Amino acid sequence: MIDNSAKNVLHTRLRRDRSALLWKLDGLSEYDARRPLTVTGTNLLGLVKHMAAVEARYLGEVFDRPSPHPLSQWQDHDGSDMWATGDESRDQIVDSYRRAWEHSDATIDELPLDAPGHVPWWPEPHSSTTLFAVLVHLLGETNRHAGHADILREGVDGRTGMRPEHETRIDEDARTAYRAKIEQAARSAASLQA
């Protein structure tokens, strides 16, 4: 009983964080969805592309259930899994992520939490694992990248949050005053250290 309950909680959280990551693309131009927003080139559509491959591999290959759909390159030294080329459409990448969800959801539904898996890119002795461990790992990865996306999106147009129904209208004056208050506290602390 606890296994089903635990699996349901993990799966529900994974679904929530997947949706939050995709929501960060809503309403953005092609340029803003793709442009590098950090010095390392991190971008919103690239995060989605990366997570499509990550999810398909962790909940596919690891459990000998390869994805029935072609996958983008993953963990290449050139970083090609982290950005969209000019000929990859946003719809293609989002559809790839949604197809990965379908395949992953089937794996989660069909296997027990103690189902054995093998992660060849994890070092020994950790490469032999279970569905439970992979779900916890994947939830962490998804949540981490959804957090990245939240910060990136805030930098593009100020929008924040995990779901549209929790978003409130931006009060620029209040936001500016709040930021100034934090800046002042940082400067005050720095002057005390000097």
N, C-alpha and C positions, 0 to 999 in steps of 0.2 A: 504494500500500500504506500509506504513512504517513497519507494522508488518512483511510482507513477506521479505522486505529488511533487517530488523534487524535479522530475523531468518536465512536468507541466510548468513549474515556476521558471525553470531555466529557458524553456522554449518560449514562454510568454515574454520574458525579458528580451530574448533574442529578437523576436518579432517587433517589439517596441523600438529597439535600438536600430534595427534595419530601417524601419519607417522614418525614424528621426534623421538618419543619414540621407535618405532619398529626399526628404522634405527640404533639405538645405539647397537643393537645386531649383525648387519652385520659384518661378518668376524671374529667373536670371537669364540674361542674354547668353548667347553661345560663348561670347568672349569671357564674360565674368564666370561662367561655369568652368572654363578651361584654363584661364590665365594663371600663371604662377603667383601665389600669394605669400610665399615665404622665400627666403634666400636659397632654400634647397629645392624650390620648384613645386612645393605641395599645392595642390589645386583641388577644387571640389569634385569635379567629374572624375579625376584620377583616383580619388579616394574610393568612389563607387566602383570603378573598374577594378581596382586592387581587391576590394572586398568580394567582388563576384568570384574572382579566381581563388582567393583564400577560402571562402566558404565552400566552393565546389570541391576543392582539394581536401580540406579537412573532413567534410562530411560525405565525401565520395571516395577518393583514392585510399584514404586511411582505413576505410572499412571495406575495401575491395568492391566498391560500388562506383566505378568511374562515371563521370558525367556523360549523359547521352548527347550533350551539346558541345561544340568546340569551345575551348577555353582560350582566353588570352594568355600571353606569356606571363610567367610569374617568377618573381625573384631573380630576374635576369640582372646581370651586372650593369646593364645600361639603364635600368630603372623604367623600362618600357611598360611595366604593369602599373605605373603610377601616373600616367597621363594619357590623354586621348590624342591620337593622331588626327590630322585634318580630314582624313577619309573615314574616321569612325564617328558615327552620329551619336548624339546624346541618347536617342531612342534605342540604338543598338546596345549601348552600354547598360542602360537601365533595364532593357529586356533581358540581357545576359545575367544581370544581378537577380532579377525576378525568377528566371529559370533556375539559377543556382538555389534560390530559396525553395522552389518546388522540390528539387532533388534532395536538398538537405532536410526539408520537412519530412519527406518520405523515409529517409534514413533514421531520423529521430523517432518517428512514429513506429517504425518496424523493428528497431533494435532495443534491447534492454540497456539500462545504464551501465551494466557491467560487460557489455559486448566488447570483445577485444579488438583493438586496432593497432596499426603500425604506422608511425610517422617517420619515414626514412630521413627527413631533414632535421630531426631532433637527435641530439647526441645520445649515445648509450650512457647509462642504462635506461634512459627516459623514452626511447623510441617505441617501446611496447607500452600500450596505454589502453584506456577504456573510453567508451562513449561519454561517460560522465566527465572525465578529465578533458576531453576534447571540447565538450560543450562549455565547460568553465573557461577554457582557453579562448574559444571562439567568441564567447560573450565578452570577454575582456578586450579582445581585438576589435570587435564591432563597436563597443562602447568607447574605446580609445579613439577610433577614427571618427565616430560620430561627434565626440568632443572636439577633435581637430576641426571638423566641418563647422561646428557651432562657432568657434572662434574665427575661422576664416570668413564665414558668412557675416558675422558681426562687423568685420573689417570692411566688407564690401558695401553693405547698406544699413548696418545697424540692427538687423533682425536677429533675435536670439530665441532660445527655447527649444523644447523637444517636439512640440506639437503645435499646429496652428491654433487650436482652440485655447491654448494657454498664452498665446502671444498678446501683448498689450501694445497699444499705440505708443510710439516713441515720443517722449517729451524731451526735446533736445536741450532746453534750458536746464531741466532737472538733471539730465545726464551730464551736462557740462559742469554743473555745480558739484555733483557727486564726484566726478573725476578730479576736479580741482581740490576737493576735500582730501581725497586719497593722496594726491600729489603733495599737498602740504604736509600731511602726516609723514610721508616718506622723507621729505626734505628735513623735517624736524628731527626725525630719528637719525638721519645721516649727520646732522650738525651736532647731536649729542655724542656721536661716535668720534667726531673729529677732535 
